[in-house]
Amino acid sequence: MPKRVMGVETEYGLTTATTTGAPSSLTPEDAAQRLFKRIVEWGRSTNTFLTNGSRLYLDVGAHPEFASAECDSIADLVAMDRAGDLIFQSMVDEANRGLEAEDMPERIHLIKNNVDSAGNSFGCHENYLIRRRRDFRARVDSLVPFFITRQVLTGAGHIRKQPGGAVYEISQRADQMWDAISSASTRSRPIVNTRDEPHGDIEKYRRMHVIVGDSNMSQTSTALKFATTEMLLVMIEDGVIMPDLKLQDPMRSIREISHDVSLKTTVELENGRMRTALQIQREFAEAAHNHYERQGYFADLDDTRSAMVTLWIEALDRLEEGDLDSLSTKLDWIAKHNILERYRTKGGLTWDDPRLTRLEFAYHDLSPAAGLATSMEKQGLLESVVTEEAVHHAIDNPPATTRAALRGRFVGAASEARRDFMVDWMNLRLLEADGARTVILKDPFSPVDERVDELLEQV
């Protein structure tokens, strides 16, 4: 089975609270400036690449964003995603120490979710490198039903405010999607963005940019999201025709599925059939399993991929049986719902109660002290896919088997030598008085390059 490079981009919500309970006077822009103070001092910009090969920057609207290094294993990707959380939380801690030293009551919090209290949405984007082919649009079209229905496995849960009373739903992003496929990412918020930016050899590759997914606190949900999608991409590249599951109204379907935590809602296909999200997911899962069986790919899977491939079927079985509690240590939307529902029932609250909203945000708070999901993971109430050691290793070290290894080495060496340099996903530039020495890295799969070795000798 061919290797695949993947990555995740996560935008975080930035908020402030006070130790006194009074309203915060710190604007999001001020908070962001304090948050990125160390980064600006180190890299002279709020946009920088790190020694682990990842990109860290301040996006539009004072949203801190972490774009992971290229990963060719699910385990590396999960570790890198969680490393991004820890990197940002260390920046929060440093900023808060500064606020405390100035006797300011404000404290900064980073929330790994997708909708703020005002209803503004921000994303968690997946990137998959795929081989270039002429029928890309048609192939992506065939995956839209999969992306719309996979929220039953990968949704992060959300309290949705609506006339007549708030309700709990499966996905935070479902109500924010307005198009199935588009080259725009903010104006129309498509499920799949089709801008042709492969960050690699454009003759060979293109990048599938998926923006429908929720930001996950559960490592299992993250791993499942990427592993199941990867299986279908393998099928596409092998020339397999996907099951005919095109939806009559994709944007209506994604909302109807999210709004029904009983998972009983049926949506209409173009051919007139009615199917639940679980039935659609099962058709994709069985098609993928059958293809892997025929091709002998199961023997090529590492432990993490193998576990997720198995869980795909097992989770669908349990959801169809109504056994949601058995997945409460794995799937975000169920884990969070159980916490909120217990609190709601105990207090006799409606879903509109602001205490539930605060509790929902606490689930996504990166802080070890305030974050519910973070605490649950430490207690084993949310299962881990990778070890703490792997996560801490990923804070400073790139994946060893992709182009990120070259970028990480270069950033580390140039920073240590205090040399001026510029880096992006494909280019390494060592700035000299007489110009720049540049190496272009077109192969995302290659962790070695003699040209980079020569460049490092000049550092």
C-alpha positions in Angstrom: 0.0 0.0 0.0 1.5 3.4 -1.0 2.5 5.9 1.7 0.4 9.0 2.1 1.3 12.4 3.6 -1.3 14.1 5.8 -1.6 17.1 8.0 -4.0 19.0 10.2 -4.5 22.7 10.7 -6.3 23.8 13.9 -7.6 27.3 14.6 -8.1 27.9 18.4 -10.6 30.2 20.0 -8.9 32.8 22.2 -10.8 34.2 25.2 -10.1 36.0 28.5 -11.6 35.8 32.0 -10.7 37.6 35.2 -9.8 36.2 38.6 -12.2 38.7 40.2 -15.2 37.8 38.1 -15.4 41.3 36.6 -15.6 41.8 32.8 -12.2 41.5 31.1 -10.7 44.7 29.7 -8.2 42.8 27.6 -9.2 42.8 23.9 -8.6 39.7 21.7 -6.0 41.6 19.8 -4.2 42.5 23.1 -4.4 38.9 24.3 -3.0 37.6 21.0 -0.1 40.0 21.2 0.8 38.8 24.6 0.3 35.2 23.6 2.7 35.6 20.7 5.3 37.7 22.5 7.8 34.9 22.8 7.3 33.8 19.2 7.9 37.3 17.9 11.0 37.7 19.9 12.3 34.3 18.6 11.1 34.6 14.9 10.4 38.3 14.6 6.9 37.5 13.3 3.6 35.9 14.4 4.1 33.5 11.5 6.9 31.0 12.0 8.0 27.4 11.4 9.2 25.4 14.4 11.9 22.8 14.9 9.2 20.1 14.7 8.5 21.1 11.1 5.1 22.6 11.9 3.8 26.1 11.3 2.5 28.3 14.1 0.9 31.6 13.3 -1.8 34.2 14.1 -4.7 33.9 11.7 -7.3 36.6 10.8 -9.5 37.5 13.7 -6.9 36.9 16.4 -7.2 33.1 16.0 -4.0 31.3 16.9 -3.4 28.4 14.4 -1.2 25.4 14.4 -0.5 23.6 11.1 1.1 20.3 11.7 4.2 19.0 9.9 3.7 16.4 7.2 3.0 13.0 8.7 2.8 9.6 6.9 1.5 7.8 10.0 -1.7 8.3 12.0 0.2 8.0 15.2 2.6 10.8 14.2 -0.3 12.9 13.2 -2.1 12.5 16.5 1.1 13.2 18.4 1.7 16.3 16.3 -1.8 17.5 16.8 -1.6 17.1 20.6 1.9 18.7 20.6 0.4 21.8 19.0 -2.0 22.0 21.9 0.8 21.8 24.4 2.9 24.4 22.6 0.1 26.8 22.6 -0.8 26.1 26.3 2.9 26.8 27.2 2.5 30.2 25.5 -0.7 30.8 27.4 1.0 29.9 30.7 3.8 32.4 29.9 1.4 35.1 28.9 -0.6 34.6 32.1 2.5 34.8 34.3 3.1 38.2 32.7 -0.4 39.3 33.4 -0.1 38.2 37.0 3.3 40.0 37.4 1.6 43.2 36.2 -1.2 42.7 38.8 -3.8 42.4 36.0 -6.8 40.2 36.8 -7.2 38.9 33.2 -6.2 35.4 32.3 -6.0 34.0 28.7 -7.6 30.7 27.7 -7.3 28.8 24.4 -10.4 26.8 23.4 -10.0 24.0 20.9 -13.5 24.2 19.5 -15.2 25.6 16.4 -17.9 28.0 17.5 -17.5 30.9 19.9 -20.2 32.4 22.2 -21.2 34.9 19.4 -21.7 32.1 16.9 -18.5 32.8 14.9 -17.0 29.7 13.4 -13.4 28.7 13.0 -12.0 25.5 11.6 -10.0 22.3 11.8 -8.8 21.5 8.3 -7.4 18.2 7.1 -4.9 17.9 4.3 -4.3 14.7 2.3 -1.7 14.4 -0.5 -3.2 12.5 -3.4 -1.9 11.6 -6.8 -2.9 14.0 -9.6 -5.7 12.7 -11.8 -8.0 14.3 -14.3 -11.2 13.1 -12.7 -10.4 14.7 -9.3 -13.7 16.6 -9.1 -15.8 13.6 -9.8 -13.9 11.5 -7.3 -14.2 14.1 -4.6 -17.9 14.4 -5.3 -18.3 10.7 -4.5 -16.8 11.3 -1.1 -19.2 14.1 0.0 -21.8 11.7 1.5 -18.9 10.1 3.6 -17.8 13.5 4.9 -21.4 14.5 5.7 -22.2 11.4 7.6 -18.8 10.7 9.4 -19.8 13.3 12.1 -21.5 10.4 13.9 -18.0 9.1 14.6 -15.9 12.3 14.6 -18.3 15.1 15.8 -17.3 17.1 18.8 -20.8 17.9 20.0 -22.4 21.3 20.4 -25.1 23.2 22.3 -27.0 24.9 19.5 -29.0 28.0 20.3 -32.3 28.3 18.4 -35.7 29.9 18.8 -37.7 27.8 21.1 -34.8 26.5 23.2 -31.3 25.3 22.8 -30.5 21.6 22.0 -27.5 19.4 21.9 -26.3 18.3 18.5 -23.5 16.1 17.1 -21.3 18.4 15.1 -20.1 22.0 15.7 -19.3 22.6 12.0 -22.4 21.1 10.4 -24.5 24.3 10.7 -21.6 26.3 9.3 -21.2 24.5 6.0 -22.8 26.2 2.9 -21.4 24.3 -0.1 -20.2 20.8 -0.9 -17.2 21.6 -3.0 -15.7 25.0 -3.8 -12.4 26.8 -4.2 -13.4 29.3 -1.5 -12.8 28.5 2.2 -14.3 31.4 4.1 -17.1 32.8 2.0 -18.9 29.6 1.2 -17.3 27.2 3.7 -17.4 24.1 1.5 -16.9 20.6 2.8 -13.9 20.2 0.5 -11.8 23.1 -0.8 -10.5 22.6 -4.3 -7.7 25.2 -4.5 -4.8 23.5 -6.3 -2.0 24.1 -3.8 -0.2 20.7 -3.4 2.9 22.1 -1.6 4.8 19.5 -3.7 5.5 18.5 -7.3 2.5 19.9 -9.1 3.0 17.4 -11.9 2.5 14.5 -9.5 0.4 15.6 -6.6 -2.5 17.7 -5.5 -3.8 18.3 -2.0 -7.3 17.5 -0.8 -8.2 20.1 1.7 -11.1 19.0 3.9 -12.7 21.7 6.1 -15.9 20.1 7.3 -14.4 18.4 10.4 -14.7 19.4 14.0 -11.7 20.1 16.3 -11.4 17.0 18.4 -10.2 16.7 21.9 -10.4 12.9 21.8 -7.3 11.3 20.2 -9.4 8.4 19.0 -11.8 10.8 17.2 -8.8 12.4 15.5 -7.2 9.1 14.5 -10.5 7.7 13.2 -11.2 10.8 11.2 -7.9 10.5 9.3 -7.7 6.7 9.1 -11.2 6.2 7.6 -10.7 9.1 5.0 -7.3 7.6 4.1 -8.9 4.2 3.3 -11.3 5.8 0.8 -8.5 7.8 -0.8 -6.6 4.5 -1.3 -9.7 3.1 -3.1 -10.0 6.2 -5.3 -6.3 6.0 -6.3 -6.8 2.3 -7.1 -9.5 3.3 -9.5 -12.4 1.9 -7.4 -15.8 3.3 -8.0 -17.4 4.5 -4.8 -20.9 3.3 -3.7 -23.6 5.4 -5.3 -24.7 7.4 -2.2 -25.0 11.0 -3.6 -27.3 13.1 -1.5 -30.3 15.0 -2.9 -29.6 18.0 -0.7 -26.1 17.7 0.9 -26.3 20.9 3.0 -29.8 20.0 4.4 -28.6 16.5 5.1 -25.5 17.5 7.1 -27.7 19.7 9.4 -30.5 17.1 9.8 -28.0 14.4 10.8 -26.2 16.7 13.3 -29.5 17.7 14.9 -30.6 14.1 15.7 -28.5 12.5 18.5 -30.7 9.5 18.3 -29.1 8.8 14.9 -32.5 7.7 13.4 -32.9 10.6 10.9 -33.0 9.5 7.3 -31.7 11.6 4.4 -32.7 11.4 0.7 -30.2 10.2 -1.9 -30.3 11.4 -5.5 -31.8 8.0 -6.5 -34.7 8.5 -4.1 -33.6 6.0 -1.5 -33.7 7.1 2.2 -30.7 6.2 4.4 -29.5 7.0 7.9 -26.0 8.3 8.5 -25.1 5.0 10.0 -26.3 3.1 6.9 -24.3 5.4 4.6 -21.2 5.0 6.7 -21.5 1.3 6.8 -21.7 1.1 3.0 -18.4 3.1 2.8 -16.8 1.0 5.5 -17.7 -2.3 4.0 -16.6 -1.2 0.5 -13.2 -0.1 2.0 -12.8 -3.3 4.0 -13.6 -5.4 1.0 -11.1 -3.6 -1.1 -8.4 -3.8 1.5 -9.1 -7.5 1.8 -8.9 -8.1 -1.9 -5.6 -6.1 -2.3 -4.0 -7.6 0.8 -3.5 -4.1 2.3 -4.4 -5.2 5.9 -1.0 -6.8 6.2 0.6 -3.4 5.5 -1.2 -1.5 8.2 0.6 -0.4 11.4 -1.0 -0.9 14.8 -2.7 2.5 14.9 -4.2 2.2 11.4 -5.3 -1.4 12.1 -7.0 -0.4 15.3 -8.9 2.5 13.7 -10.0 0.3 10.7 -11.4 -2.2 13.2 -13.0 0.5 15.3 -14.8 2.0 12.2 -17.0 -1.2 12.0 -17.3 -1.8 15.7 -18.4 1.8 16.4 -21.1 1.6 13.7 -22.3 -1.6 15.3 -22.6 -0.1 18.7 -24.2 3.1 17.5 -26.8 1.0 15.6 -27.5 -1.0 18.8 -28.0 2.3 20.7 -25.0 1.4 22.9 -23.5 5.0 23.0 -22.0 4.6 26.5 -19.6 2.0 25.3 -18.0 4.7 23.0 -17.9 7.5 25.7 -14.2 7.0 26.2 -13.5 7.3 22.4 -15.9 9.7 20.7 -16.0 13.4 21.6 -19.7 14.1 21.0 -20.8 11.2 23.2 -18.2 11.9 26.0 -19.2 15.6 26.1 -22.9 14.8 26.0 -22.7 12.5 28.9 -21.0 15.2 31.0 -23.4 17.9 30.1 -26.5 15.7 30.4 -25.5 14.5 33.9 -25.0 18.1 35.0 -28.2 19.2 33.3 -30.3 16.5 34.9 -28.8 16.9 38.3 -29.5 20.7 38.3 -32.9 20.5 36.5 -31.5 22.8 33.8 -32.5 23.5 30.2 -29.9 23.5 27.4 -30.2 27.3 27.4 -28.6 27.6 30.8 -25.3 29.5 30.7 -23.8 27.1 33.2 -24.0 24.4 30.5 -22.4 26.7 28.0 -19.5 27.4 30.3 -19.1 23.6 30.9 -19.1 23.0 27.2 -16.3 25.5 26.7 -14.4 23.9 29.6 -14.5 20.6 27.7 -12.4 22.2 25.0 -10.1 24.4 27.2 -6.4 23.4 26.7 -5.6 24.3 30.3 -4.7 21.3 32.5 -6.4 23.1 35.4 -9.6 24.2 33.7 -9.9 21.8 30.7 -12.3 18.9 31.2 -11.2 16.8 28.2 -7.5 17.3 29.2 -8.3 16.1 32.7 -10.4 13.1 31.4 -7.5 12.0 29.3 -5.2 12.0 32.2 -7.7 9.9 34.2 -8.2 7.5 31.4 -11.8 8.6 30.8 -10.8 9.6 27.2 -8.6 6.9 25.6 -5.2 7.8 24.2 -3.9 6.7 20.9 -0.3 7.7 21.5 1.8 8.0 24.7 2.7 11.2 26.5 6.3 10.5 25.6 5.4 10.6 21.9 3.5 13.8 22.3 6.3 15.5 24.2 8.8 14.3 21.6 6.7 15.8 18.9 6.9 19.3 20.5 10.5 19.7 19.4 11.1 16.9 16.8 9.6 16.5 13.3 8.3 13.2 11.9 11.4 11.3 10.9 10.0 9.8 7.6 8.8 12.9 5.7 10.1 16.2 4.3 9.3 17.7 7.7 12.6 16.2 9.0 14.6 18.3 6.6 12.7 21.5 7.5 13.0 20.8 11.2 16.7 20.2 11.0 17.2 23.4 9.0 15.1 25.6 11.4 16.9 24.2 14.4 20.4 24.7 13.0 19.8 28.1 11.6 18.1 29.3 14.8 20.9 28.0 17.0 23.5 29.7 14.8 21.4 32.9 14.9 21.4 33.0 11.1 18.7 34.8 9.1 16.5 32.4 7.2 13.1 31.9 5.6 11.1 28.8 5.4 7.8 27.6 3.9 6.4 24.2 3.1 8.6 23.7 0.1 11.5 26.1 0.4 14.5 26.5 2.7 16.3 29.8 2.3 19.5 30.8 4.1 19.9 34.6 3.8 23.3 35.9 3.1 24.7 39.4 2.5 25.0 38.6 -1.2 21.6 37.0 -1.6 19.9 33.7 -0.5 20.9 30.1 -0.8 17.7 28.2 -1.5 16.7 24.6 -1.6 13.3 23.6 -3.1 11.9 20.4 -1.6 9.3 19.1 -4.0 9.1 15.5 -2.6 7.0 15.5 0.6 7.9 11.9 1.2 11.7 12.4 1.4 13.4 12.9 4.8 16.9 13.1 3.3 18.4 15.4 0.7 22.1 16.0 -0.1 21.3 19.6 -1.0 20.0 20.3 2.5 23.1 18.6 4.0 25.2 21.1 2.0 23.0 24.0 3.0 23.4 23.0 6.7 27.2 23.1 6.2 26.9 26.8 5.4 24.9 27.6 8.5 
